[in-house]
Amino acid sequence: MAGHLSAGKVNVTNEIVILKTDIPALRKLDDATGLMALTFEQENA
């Protein structure tokens, strides 16, 4: 079956990952979405 979507409703979705790390998790403004996105920044050694 194939076709085109002419109307729809978008809902917020997310993926959850549990990860133990020493890398700091920070929230930064994502210019593309305008949302405070979770980022991981590792210092260069």
CORRA-V199999 format. One record per pair of residues at least 24 apart in sequence whose C-alpha atoms are under 8 Angstrom apart, sorted by the first residue. I is the first residue (numbers start at 0). J is the second residue. Records with the same first field share a line. If there is no record, write none. Layout:
BEGIN
I->J  J
END
This chain:
BEGIN
none
END
